Amino acid sequence: MKKAKTPIDQTKTPIVLVVDDNLQNLELLQAYLEDMDCETLPAHDGIEALKIIADNPPDLILLDVMMPKMS
């Protein structure tokens, strides 16, 4: 396995964008990630997710692939 070319800053809180149109799924993922000391950015659809990404690029994106408006 190759090592990452860019060192990972392990002191930085990871930012995770969570995208899901199902509110229960969104809240469950947020709670789980926040328990793991991650900052979460919730979005309810792809359009909202793109706006968030433009303003605050996350370290990781978790998304539902079957959503209204944009999949």
C-alpha positions in Angstrom: 0.0 0.0 0.0 1.3 3.5 -0.9 1.7 6.3 1.6 -0.2 9.5 1.1 1.9 12.2 -0.6 0.4 14.9 1.6 0.7 14.4 5.3 -2.6 14.3 7.2 -3.1 16.9 9.9 -4.3 14.7 12.7 -5.0 17.7 15.0 -7.7 19.1 12.6 -11.3 18.1 13.2 -12.5 16.3 10.1 -15.4 18.0 8.3 -18.0 15.6 6.8 -20.7 16.7 4.5 -23.8 14.4 5.0 -26.3 14.6 2.2 -29.7 12.8 2.5 -33.3 13.7 1.8 -34.4 11.4 4.6 -34.3 13.5 7.8 -33.9 10.4 10.1 -30.9 9.1 8.1 -29.4 12.6 8.2 -29.8 12.9 11.9 -28.5 9.4 12.6 -25.3 9.9 10.5 -24.7 13.3 12.1 -25.1 11.9 15.7 -22.7 9.0 14.8 -20.1 11.3 13.3 -20.3 13.9 16.0 -19.7 11.1 18.6 -16.5 10.4 16.6 -15.5 14.1 17.0 -16.3 15.1 13.4 -17.8 18.4 12.4 -20.9 17.7 10.2 -22.4 19.8 7.5 -26.0 18.6 6.7 -27.6 19.0 3.3 -31.1 17.8 2.2 -30.4 17.5 -1.6 -27.6 17.8 -4.2 -28.2 21.5 -4.9 -27.8 22.4 -1.2 -24.7 20.2 -1.0 -23.1 22.0 -3.9 -23.7 25.4 -2.2 -22.1 24.1 1.0 -19.1 22.6 -0.9 -18.5 26.0 -2.6 -18.4 27.8 0.7 -16.7 25.2 2.9 -15.1 22.2 1.2 -15.4 19.1 3.4 -12.8 16.4 4.0 -15.4 13.7 3.3 -18.8 13.5 1.6 -21.4 10.9 2.5 -24.4 10.9 0.3 -27.6 9.1 -0.6 -27.5 8.4 -4.4 -31.2 8.4 -4.9 -32.5 11.9 -4.1 -35.0 14.4 -5.6 -33.7 17.3 -7.7 -30.2 16.0 -8.3 -28.7 12.5 -7.9 
